[in-house]
């Protein structure tokens, strides 16, 4: 039993550090991540297998690595099914923990930013299309399987899933984690990737998107400066810009978001400790 526990620990360590990982018959499915609403979960099966989640196919890379995600209000019961290269199958039931979310009330915003005038609707639609295009990639880069770090230092001023009421008008939930800090505070890449968008958008101000591979993207909102360009490859820990208060912001902060395709997930579940550490 001790040997099996040590082996399992080695498997998980390899998964997080992107070292070679061998999946044996005793370890048909390896998962890493918190099984809760809003979570990004990284996994691996034997190369050559096929994987489905609730009957929908899941992409695997050549090493058998895959990524799945569960949204803010995801149902709690799921079935992960693996068909191995020899044709045998294995199923694993996934039960998520349910989360409670905060309600945040923010008053004093420019009403044009809460309910934008008709004159800017064309720009907002163009911004949305550009963001969708920037998150449309499906590369095999496996940087997403390395350990994430906080992209900025400072206090957490907003959390994923919280419902925001702006000037008394309920809006969609907040889908990022906010790190407060003075304008000019350094922002770094939480893991490596390729820049797919660097632009000034109506709502989010100076906005940067990085592709970490396997349809996982980081988005950084309200930046003061962006120091990289579309097409650049950035390394984990490399400076990518500075904290600002551009767009719809009540003060200087970084809003960091994680997407798996169209799924909006909680970045805070990918890092340990506090951004003040």
Secondary structure per residue as TSV (DSSP state, phi and psi in degrees):
chain	resnum	aa	ss	phi	psi
A	1	X	-	360.0	-37.6
A	2	X	H	-64.2	-39.7
A	3	X	H	-62.8	-44.0
A	4	X	H	-61.4	-41.2
A	5	X	H	-64.5	-42.0
A	6	X	H	-64.5	-38.4
A	7	X	H	-67.1	-42.7
A	8	X	H	-60.4	-41.8
A	9	X	H	-62.3	-40.1
A	10	X	H	-63.3	-40.4
A	11	X	H	-58.8	-45.8
A	12	X	H	-67.8	-37.5
A	13	X	H	-63.0	-43.3
A	14	X	H	-61.5	-41.5
A	15	X	H	-60.5	-42.0
A	16	X	H	-75.3	-28.1
A	17	X	H	-101.3	4.2
A	18	X	T	64.3	26.5
A	19	X	-	-79.8	161.7
A	20	X	-	-56.4	138.7
A	21	X	-	-129.7	125.4
A	22	X	-	-105.4	125.5
A	23	X	-	-102.0	122.2
A	24	X	-	-97.5	176.4
A	25	X	T	-61.9	-27.7
A	26	X	T	-80.9	-14.8
A	27	X	-	-125.2	70.0
A	28	X	S	-66.3	-34.3
A	29	X	-	-135.7	122.1
A	30	X	E	-112.0	126.4
A	31	X	E	-123.2	143.1
A	32	X	E	-134.2	122.7
A	33	X	S	146.4	159.6
A	34	X	-	-79.0	127.5
A	35	X	-	-85.5	81.8
A	36	X	B	-149.1	165.8
A	37	X	T	-61.1	138.2
A	38	X	T	88.0	4.6
A	39	X	-	-95.0	143.6
A	40	X	E	-95.9	127.2
A	41	X	E	-120.4	128.4
A	42	X	E	-103.5	141.1
A	43	X	E	-143.9	172.6
A	44	X	E	-153.9	142.2
A	45	X	-	-131.7	177.4
A	46	X	-	-61.7	134.3
A	47	X	T	-53.5	141.0
A	48	X	T	91.9	-5.0
A	49	X	-	-78.6	170.8
A	50	X	E	-124.7	148.2
A	51	X	E	-130.3	142.1
A	52	X	E	-136.0	148.7
A	53	X	E	-119.9	116.8
A	54	X	T	53.3	36.9
A	55	X	T	87.2	-7.4
A	56	X	E	-98.1	133.4
A	57	X	E	-65.0	145.0
A	58	X	E	-116.2	133.0
A	59	X	-	-70.3	137.6
A	60	X	-	-119.6	148.3
A	61	X	-	-92.1	-174.8
A	62	X	T	-64.3	-23.4
A	63	X	T	-89.3	0.9
A	64	X	S	83.0	13.5
A	65	X	E	-83.0	148.4
A	66	X	E	-151.7	164.9
A	67	X	E	-132.3	134.7
A	68	X	E	-129.2	158.4
A	69	X	E	-143.4	152.1
A	70	X	-	-126.9	122.7
A	71	X	-	-75.0	177.8
A	72	X	T	-52.9	-46.5
A	73	X	T	-112.7	31.7
A	74	X	-	-58.9	144.0
A	75	X	-	-61.8	159.7
A	76	X	S	-92.5	-17.5
A	77	X	E	-112.4	128.7
A	78	X	E	-142.3	156.0
A	79	X	E	-123.5	121.8
A	80	X	E	-102.1	124.8
A	81	X	E	-120.6	133.9
A	82	X	E	-121.5	128.8
A	83	X	E	-106.9	116.9
A	84	X	-	-79.9	164.8
A	85	X	T	-56.9	-26.9
A	86	X	T	-84.9	3.4
A	87	X	S	93.4	-10.8
A	88	X	-	-75.6	155.5
A	89	X	E	-122.2	155.5
A	90	X	E	-142.0	133.9
A	91	X	E	-117.3	146.3
A	92	X	E	-132.6	127.1
A	93	X	E	-83.4	133.0
A	94	X	E	-114.4	122.1
A	95	X	E	-113.9	117.4
A	96	X	-	-86.0	149.5
A	97	X	B	-84.0	144.8
A	98	X	-	-85.8	141.9
A	99	X	-	-112.3	150.5
A	100	X	-	-104.6	142.7
A	101	X	-	-119.9	150.0
A	102	X	-	-80.0	156.4
A	103	X	E	-108.5	124.9
A	104	X	E	-114.5	131.0
A	105	X	E	-111.0	122.7
A	106	X	E	-123.1	118.0
A	107	X	-	-113.6	166.0
A	108	X	-	88.2	7.2
A	109	X	-	-74.9	150.9
A	110	X	-	-58.1	122.6
A	111	X	H	-59.8	-26.2
A	112	X	H	-67.2	-22.4
A	113	X	H	-87.3	-23.1
A	114	X	H	-81.2	-50.3
A	115	X	S	-123.3	93.8
A	116	X	-	-64.8	145.5
A	117	X	-	-68.2	157.8
A	118	X	G	-57.5	-29.0
A	119	X	G	-64.6	-19.0
A	120	X	G	-108.4	1.5
A	121	X	H	-62.4	-35.5
A	122	X	H	-63.0	-42.1
A	123	X	H	-64.4	-41.9
A	124	X	H	-62.3	-42.0
A	125	X	H	-64.0	-39.3
A	126	X	H	-66.1	-41.9
A	127	X	H	-58.4	-45.6
A	128	X	H	-61.6	-40.8
A	129	X	H	-65.6	-39.4
A	130	X	H	-66.7	-39.4
A	131	X	H	-65.7	-44.1
A	132	X	H	-59.8	-41.3
A	133	X	H	-65.3	-38.6
A	134	X	H	-68.0	-22.5
A	135	X	T	-104.5	16.1
A	136	X	-	-89.7	-7.4
A	137	X	-	-69.8	160.4
A	138	X	-	-145.7	61.0
A	139	X	-	-81.8	162.4
A	140	X	-	-92.2	6.4
A	141	X	-	-53.5	130.2
A	142	X	-	-108.3	28.2
A	143	X	G	-59.2	-26.8
A	144	X	G	-62.4	-18.1
A	145	X	G	-88.7	2.2
A	146	X	S	-94.4	168.1
A	147	X	-	-75.4	130.6
A	148	X	-	-80.1	150.2
A	149	X	-	-123.4	160.9
A	150	X	-	-64.0	136.0
A	151	X	S	-80.7	-9.8
A	152	X	S	-156.3	159.8
A	153	X	-	-103.1	139.5
A	154	X	S	152.4	176.8
A	155	X	-	-75.5	149.3
A	156	X	E	-77.7	121.4
A	157	X	E	-113.3	-4.2
A	158	X	E	-160.4	145.2
A	159	X	-	-124.5	159.6
A	160	X	T	-62.2	141.1
A	161	X	T	87.5	-12.9
A	162	X	-	-68.1	142.0
A	163	X	E	-88.3	126.0
A	164	X	E	-102.6	135.6
A	165	X	E	-115.0	108.0
A	166	X	E	-100.5	118.1
A	167	X	T	51.4	38.0
A	168	X	T	83.7	-0.1
A	169	X	E	-106.3	111.5
A	170	X	E	-60.5	132.1
A	171	X	E	-118.1	-178.8
A	172	X	E	-66.0	156.7
A	173	X	E	-60.1	157.5
A	174	X	-	-80.1	130.3
A	175	X	-	-111.4	20.4
A	176	X	E	-134.4	-176.8
A	177	X	E	-116.9	131.3
A	178	X	E	-99.1	132.3
A	179	X	E	-116.8	118.2
A	180	X	E	-82.1	155.2
A	181	X	-	174.9	160.2
A	182	X	-	-62.1	151.3
A	183	X	T	-55.6	132.8
A	184	X	T	99.1	-7.0
A	185	X	-	-61.2	136.3
A	186	X	E	-65.5	138.7
A	187	X	E	-116.8	132.8
A	188	X	E	-122.7	162.3
A	189	X	-	-74.1	128.2
A	190	X	S	-70.7	-30.5
A	191	X	S	-148.8	172.7
A	192	X	-	-72.9	166.6
A	193	X	E	169.6	-169.6
A	194	X	E	-120.9	133.0
A	195	X	E	-72.8	126.7
A	196	X	E	-115.0	-12.6
A	197	X	E	-155.2	137.3
A	198	X	E	-148.4	100.3
A	199	X	E	-156.1	163.0
A	200	X	E	-96.6	113.5
A	201	X	E	-108.8	154.3
A	202	X	T	-58.7	-52.8
A	203	X	T	-79.3	-46.2
A	204	X	T	-99.1	3.5
A	205	X	E	64.0	-145.9
A	206	X	E	-66.7	115.5
A	207	X	E	-126.0	136.9
A	208	X	E	-127.1	135.9
A	209	X	E	-123.3	134.0
A	210	X	E	-122.9	131.4
A	211	X	E	-89.8	117.1
A	212	X	E	-96.1	1.0
A	213	X	E	97.2	159.9
A	214	X	T	58.0	31.6
A	215	X	T	69.3	23.2
A	216	X	E	-106.0	126.7
A	217	X	E	-130.6	139.2
A	218	X	E	-97.0	140.2
A	219	X	E	-124.4	137.1
A	220	X	E	-123.1	121.9
A	221	X	E	-112.2	157.2
A	222	X	E	67.6	24.0
A	223	X	E	-69.9	151.4
A	224	X	E	-81.7	-50.8
A	225	X	E	-129.4	151.7
A	226	X	E	-120.4	124.5
A	227	X	-	-107.4	12.2
A	228	X	-	-129.4	169.1
A	229	X	-	-127.8	160.7
A	230	X	T	-56.7	133.7
A	231	X	T	96.2	-16.8
A	232	X	-	-68.9	142.2
A	233	X	E	-94.3	126.3
A	234	X	E	-114.4	146.9
A	235	X	-	-100.2	152.8
A	236	X	T	-53.8	128.0
A	237	X	T	89.4	-7.7
A	238	X	-	-74.6	139.5
A	239	X	E	-67.3	135.0
A	240	X	E	-121.1	-5.1
A	241	X	E	161.6	-159.0
A	242	X	E	-138.8	154.8
A	243	X	E	-65.5	142.0
A	244	X	B	-144.2	-162.4
A	245	X	-	-141.4	39.8
A	246	X	-	-80.8	158.6
A	247	X	S	73.8	-149.4
A	248	X	S	-85.6	91.8
A	249	X	-	-142.4	140.8
A	250	X	S	-95.3	-2.0
A	251	X	S	179.4	167.9
A	252	X	S	-67.7	127.7
A	253	X	E	-168.5	164.0
A	254	X	E	-106.7	126.7
A	255	X	E	-102.8	109.4
A	256	X	E	-103.8	129.7
A	257	X	E	-127.9	153.8
A	258	X	E	-125.2	130.9
A	259	X	E	-122.3	138.1
A	260	X	E	-110.9	98.4
A	261	X	T	60.0	-122.2
A	262	X	T	-91.0	-1.0
A	263	X	E	-83.9	129.1
A	264	X	E	-95.8	117.3
A	265	X	E	-118.7	171.0
A	266	X	-	-92.6	109.7
A	267	X	G	-60.5	-31.1
A	268	X	G	-64.4	-23.1
A	269	X	G	-75.3	-10.4
A	270	X	G	-95.8	-9.9
A	271	X	S	-120.7	160.1
A	272	X	-	-111.5	158.2
A	273	X	S	70.2	-158.3
A	274	X	-	-117.1	151.2
A	275	X	T	-66.6	-7.3
A	276	X	T	-87.5	-10.6
A	277	X	-	-69.1	360.0
